[in-house]
Amino acid sequence: MTGALGFAGRHMLEELRQNGHEPLPMDIPAAVAAQPQPGLLAGDIMDAAGFRALIATHRPDACIHLGGLSFVPLSWDRPADYFQVNAQGVVHVLDALRLEAPAARALVVTSAEVYGRFSSTYVVHEDSPLAPTNPYAVAKVAADHLTRLYASHYQLPYLVARPQNHIGPGQSSNFVAASFAEQVARMALGRAAPVIRVGDLNAERDFTDVRDVVRAYRLLVEKGRPGAAYNIAATRPVRVRLLLDLLCQIAGVQPRVEVEPARVRPADHPPVLSNEKLRVELGWEPQFTLEQSLRDIYQHALRGVQAAST
């Protein structure tokens, strides 16, 4: 499994272990050096020969590819990096598996961003057109097509997951729910003034708990159809304002809200993903409510603020 030290990766390892699998966690050498753990492998998908050698040594029976660059806005500043890591890196992963572990199943995680943006809320299925609107999404479309092309051309058990926004404990504060949680945690502990800085609170997003997402990944790598793509989403779009209101209620704070222009993105509506295919074929259903996700995110943020102050 690549990207083992990332947000989804940490939850993925727990999901695999709890369900009888023996994961081979891997991340880039710099991350492994900073967070060494027993059994954690150092590998870089941009080093094609080195990654292939790693696969040849361990010969996994499956691969969940989570590694990559994930913060969408930054892709406008670093488009070449995003394309190299998120598209060319997938070629290296698939070729290494094809040549050194040809029986291995592979799940490549792309993104709901491949569908683009719309002027109004629009439900999309896996056969809907792909219409990327940023460099991150363009790279993910390439990875998506490449994975399914390899599956059909080489007759290999490779498939694609297209997750919607996911949230949960341990997410970077670059992302909205974790950012709000960290800010209100500081207020609740008396370490910040009761002022919260936000972007567009009226924007609608569909948030799925990361623990539901990684359960979908596990089901897909176990028994998803080779060559297929699957949407992963709770299919319950909410206004970002609701996240803030619920977190403030959980924390017991009533901050003044200040809009920061730098946090405001152009008005758009990401698609609402149909999860019918995942539900019908694999029996997946989201188990975490939005309120439970936010409570867990807040508790994680609270512990982080407390630890930073000791």
C-alpha positions as CSV (number, residue, x, y, z in Angstrom):
1,M,0.0,0.0,0.0
2,T,1.4,3.4,-1.0
3,G,0.8,6.6,0.9
4,A,0.7,4.7,4.2
5,L,1.5,7.8,6.3
6,G,-1.1,10.0,4.7
7,F,-4.5,10.8,6.1
8,A,-6.4,8.0,4.4
9,G,-3.4,5.7,4.5
10,R,-3.3,5.6,8.3
11,H,-7.0,4.7,8.4
12,M,-6.5,2.2,5.6
13,L,-3.9,0.3,7.6
14,E,-6.2,-0.1,10.5
15,E,-9.1,-1.3,8.3
16,L,-6.9,-3.9,6.6
17,R,-5.5,-5.2,9.9
18,Q,-8.9,-5.5,11.5
19,N,-10.1,-7.5,8.5
20,G,-7.5,-10.2,8.4
21,H,-5.0,-8.7,6.0
22,E,-1.3,-8.2,6.4
23,P,-0.5,-4.8,4.9
24,L,2.9,-3.9,3.5
25,P,2.8,-0.1,4.3
26,M,5.0,2.1,2.1
27,D,5.7,5.8,1.9
28,I,8.4,8.1,0.5
29,P,11.8,7.9,2.2
30,A,11.6,11.4,3.7
31,A,8.3,10.6,5.4
32,V,9.5,7.2,6.6
33,A,12.7,8.8,8.1
34,A,10.5,11.4,9.9
35,Q,8.0,8.8,11.2
36,P,9.8,5.5,11.4
37,Q,7.6,2.5,12.3
38,P,8.1,-1.3,12.4
39,G,7.4,-2.8,9.0
40,L,7.2,0.5,7.2
41,L,8.8,0.4,3.8
42,A,10.6,3.4,2.1
43,G,9.8,3.7,-1.6
44,D,9.2,6.4,-4.1
45,I,6.8,5.8,-7.0
46,M,8.8,8.4,-9.0
47,D,11.8,6.1,-8.9
48,A,10.5,3.5,-11.4
49,A,13.4,1.1,-11.0
50,G,13.5,1.3,-7.2
51,F,9.8,0.8,-6.9
52,R,9.9,-2.2,-9.3
53,A,12.6,-3.7,-7.1
54,L,10.5,-3.2,-4.0
55,I,7.6,-5.0,-5.7
56,A,9.9,-7.8,-6.9
57,T,11.2,-8.3,-3.3
58,H,7.9,-8.4,-1.5
59,R,5.5,-9.7,-4.3
60,P,2.2,-8.4,-2.8
61,D,-1.0,-10.1,-3.7
62,A,-2.8,-6.7,-3.9
63,C,-1.9,-3.0,-4.0
64,I,-3.9,0.0,-2.9
65,H,-2.4,3.1,-4.4
66,L,-3.0,6.1,-2.2
67,G,0.3,7.9,-2.7
68,G,0.3,11.3,-4.4
69,L,-0.3,15.0,-4.1
70,S,-3.8,15.8,-2.8
71,F,-4.3,19.5,-2.1
72,V,-6.2,20.7,-5.2
73,P,-5.6,24.5,-5.1
74,L,-1.8,24.0,-5.0
75,S,-1.9,22.2,-8.4
76,W,-2.3,25.5,-10.1
77,D,1.1,26.6,-8.7
78,R,2.8,23.2,-9.4
79,P,1.0,21.6,-12.4
80,A,4.1,19.7,-13.6
81,D,4.7,18.2,-10.1
82,Y,1.0,17.1,-9.8
83,F,1.0,15.5,-13.3
84,Q,4.3,13.7,-12.7
85,V,3.4,12.3,-9.3
86,N,-0.4,11.7,-9.8
87,A,-0.2,10.4,-13.5
88,Q,3.3,9.3,-14.3
89,G,3.6,7.8,-10.8
90,V,0.6,5.6,-11.6
91,V,2.4,4.2,-14.7
92,H,5.3,3.2,-12.5
93,V,3.1,1.5,-10.0
94,L,1.1,-0.4,-12.7
95,D,4.2,-1.4,-14.6
96,A,6.0,-2.7,-11.5
97,L,2.9,-4.8,-10.6
98,R,2.4,-6.0,-14.1
99,L,6.1,-7.1,-14.4
100,E,6.8,-8.4,-10.9
101,A,3.5,-9.4,-9.4
102,P,1.2,-10.1,-12.3
103,A,-1.4,-11.9,-10.2
104,A,-1.8,-8.9,-7.8
105,R,-5.0,-6.9,-7.7
106,A,-4.6,-3.2,-7.9
107,L,-6.9,-0.4,-6.7
108,V,-5.9,3.1,-8.0
109,V,-7.6,5.9,-6.1
110,T,-8.4,8.9,-8.3
111,S,-11.0,11.5,-7.3
112,A,-14.5,12.9,-7.8
113,E,-12.6,15.9,-9.2
114,V,-12.4,14.0,-12.5
115,Y,-16.1,14.9,-13.2
116,G,-15.5,18.6,-13.0
117,R,-17.8,21.4,-11.7
118,F,-21.3,22.5,-12.6
119,S,-23.5,25.5,-12.3
120,S,-26.0,23.5,-10.2
121,T,-26.0,20.3,-8.2
122,Y,-25.8,17.4,-10.6
123,V,-25.8,13.6,-9.8
124,V,-23.2,11.7,-11.7
125,H,-22.7,8.0,-12.3
126,E,-19.5,6.2,-13.2
127,D,-20.3,6.4,-16.9
128,S,-20.8,10.2,-16.8
129,P,-18.4,12.3,-18.9
130,L,-15.1,13.3,-17.2
131,A,-14.5,17.1,-17.4
132,P,-11.6,18.1,-15.2
133,T,-11.3,21.8,-14.3
134,N,-7.9,22.0,-12.6
135,P,-4.4,20.4,-13.0
136,Y,-4.9,18.0,-10.2
137,A,-8.1,16.7,-11.8
138,V,-6.4,16.4,-15.2
139,A,-3.7,14.2,-13.7
140,K,-6.3,12.1,-12.0
141,V,-8.2,11.6,-15.2
142,A,-5.0,10.3,-16.8
143,A,-4.5,7.9,-13.9
144,D,-8.1,6.8,-14.1
145,H,-7.9,6.1,-17.9
146,L,-4.5,4.4,-17.6
147,T,-5.6,2.0,-14.9
148,R,-8.6,0.9,-16.8
149,L,-6.6,0.7,-20.0
150,Y,-4.0,-1.6,-18.4
151,A,-6.8,-3.8,-17.0
152,S,-8.3,-4.3,-20.5
153,H,-5.1,-4.4,-22.6
154,Y,-3.2,-6.7,-20.3
155,Q,-6.2,-8.6,-18.8
156,L,-5.1,-7.7,-15.3
157,P,-7.3,-7.2,-12.1
158,Y,-6.9,-3.4,-11.9
159,L,-9.7,-1.0,-10.9
160,V,-10.4,2.6,-9.9
161,A,-12.0,4.3,-6.9
162,R,-13.4,7.9,-7.3
163,P,-14.0,9.2,-3.8
164,Q,-15.8,12.4,-3.0
165,N,-14.5,14.7,-0.2
166,H,-13.6,12.7,2.9
167,I,-13.2,13.9,6.4
168,G,-12.2,12.4,9.7
169,P,-9.7,12.5,12.6
170,G,-6.2,13.2,11.5
171,Q,-6.8,15.3,8.4
172,S,-4.6,18.2,7.6
173,S,-5.9,21.6,8.6
174,N,-5.5,22.7,5.0
175,F,-9.0,21.1,4.6
176,V,-12.1,22.8,5.8
177,A,-13.5,20.5,8.6
178,A,-10.1,20.1,10.2
179,S,-9.4,23.8,9.9
180,F,-12.6,24.7,11.6
181,A,-12.1,22.1,14.3
182,E,-8.6,23.4,15.1
183,Q,-9.8,27.0,15.3
184,V,-12.7,26.2,17.6
185,A,-10.5,23.9,19.8
186,R,-8.2,26.8,20.4
187,M,-11.1,29.0,21.4
188,A,-12.6,26.3,23.7
189,L,-9.2,26.0,25.5
190,G,-8.9,29.8,25.8
191,R,-5.9,29.9,23.5
192,A,-7.5,32.0,20.8
193,A,-9.9,34.9,20.5
194,P,-13.5,33.9,19.6
195,V,-13.0,34.8,15.9
196,I,-13.1,32.2,13.1
197,R,-11.8,32.9,9.6
198,V,-13.7,31.2,6.8
199,G,-14.2,31.1,3.1
200,D,-17.6,30.6,1.4
201,L,-19.9,29.1,4.0
202,N,-22.7,28.7,1.5
203,A,-20.7,26.3,-0.7
204,E,-22.2,22.8,-0.8
205,R,-20.0,19.8,-0.4
206,D,-20.6,16.0,0.0
207,F,-18.5,14.8,2.9
208,T,-17.9,11.1,3.6
209,D,-16.1,9.8,6.7
210,V,-12.6,8.5,5.9
211,R,-13.4,5.3,7.8
212,D,-16.3,4.6,5.5
213,V,-14.0,5.5,2.5
214,V,-11.3,3.0,3.4
215,R,-13.8,0.3,4.1
216,A,-15.0,0.8,0.5
217,Y,-11.3,0.6,-0.7
218,R,-11.0,-2.7,1.1
219,L,-14.1,-4.1,-0.4
220,L,-13.0,-3.0,-3.8
221,V,-9.6,-4.5,-3.7
222,E,-11.1,-7.7,-2.3
223,K,-13.9,-8.2,-4.8
224,G,-14.4,-5.2,-7.1
225,R,-14.7,-5.9,-10.8
226,P,-11.5,-5.6,-12.8
227,G,-11.5,-2.7,-15.2
228,A,-14.3,-0.9,-13.5
229,A,-14.5,2.5,-11.8
230,Y,-16.5,3.0,-8.6
231,N,-17.8,6.2,-7.0
232,I,-17.4,6.5,-3.2
233,A,-19.7,9.1,-1.5
234,A,-22.2,9.4,1.3
235,T,-24.4,11.3,-1.2
236,R,-25.6,13.8,1.4
237,P,-24.4,17.3,0.2
238,V,-24.5,20.0,3.0
239,R,-23.5,23.6,3.2
240,V,-20.1,24.3,4.7
241,R,-21.9,26.5,7.2
242,L,-23.4,23.4,8.8
243,L,-19.9,22.0,9.5
244,L,-19.0,25.2,11.3
245,D,-22.3,25.3,13.2
246,L,-22.1,21.7,14.4
247,L,-18.4,22.1,15.5
248,C,-19.2,25.3,17.4
249,Q,-22.1,23.4,19.1
250,I,-19.8,20.5,20.0
251,A,-17.1,22.8,21.3
252,G,-19.5,25.1,23.2
253,V,-18.2,28.3,21.5
254,Q,-19.9,31.1,19.7
255,P,-17.3,32.9,17.6
256,R,-17.5,35.9,15.4
257,V,-17.2,34.8,11.8
258,E,-14.8,36.7,9.5
259,V,-14.6,35.9,5.8
260,E,-11.1,35.9,4.4
261,P,-11.0,36.5,0.6
262,A,-8.1,34.2,0.2
263,R,-10.2,31.3,1.4
264,V,-13.1,31.9,-1.0
265,R,-13.1,29.9,-4.1
266,P,-15.2,30.7,-7.2
267,A,-18.8,29.7,-6.8
268,D,-19.4,26.2,-8.2
269,H,-21.0,22.9,-7.4
270,P,-19.0,19.7,-7.3
271,P,-21.1,16.8,-8.5
272,V,-23.1,14.6,-6.2
273,L,-21.8,11.1,-6.8
274,S,-24.2,8.2,-7.1
275,N,-23.0,5.4,-4.9
276,E,-25.5,2.9,-6.3
277,K,-22.9,0.7,-8.0
278,L,-20.9,0.3,-4.8
279,R,-24.0,-0.4,-2.7
280,V,-25.5,-2.9,-5.2
281,E,-22.3,-4.8,-6.1
282,L,-20.4,-4.8,-2.8
283,G,-23.1,-4.0,-0.1
284,W,-21.3,-0.9,1.1
285,E,-23.2,1.7,3.0
286,P,-21.9,4.7,5.0
287,Q,-21.9,4.0,8.7
288,F,-20.7,7.3,10.2
289,T,-23.1,10.2,10.5
290,L,-21.8,13.7,9.8
291,E,-22.2,14.6,13.5
292,Q,-20.1,11.6,14.6
293,S,-17.4,12.5,12.1
294,L,-17.3,16.0,13.4
295,R,-17.1,15.0,17.0
296,D,-14.2,12.7,16.3
297,I,-12.5,15.4,14.3
298,Y,-13.0,17.9,17.1
299,Q,-11.6,15.5,19.7
300,H,-8.5,14.9,17.6
301,A,-8.0,18.7,17.1
302,L,-8.5,19.2,20.8
303,R,-5.8,16.7,21.7
304,G,-3.5,18.3,19.1
305,V,-3.9,21.8,20.5
306,Q,-3.3,20.5,24.1
307,A,-0.2,18.6,23.1
308,A,1.2,21.6,21.2
309,S,0.9,23.7,24.4
310,T,2.7,21.3,26.7
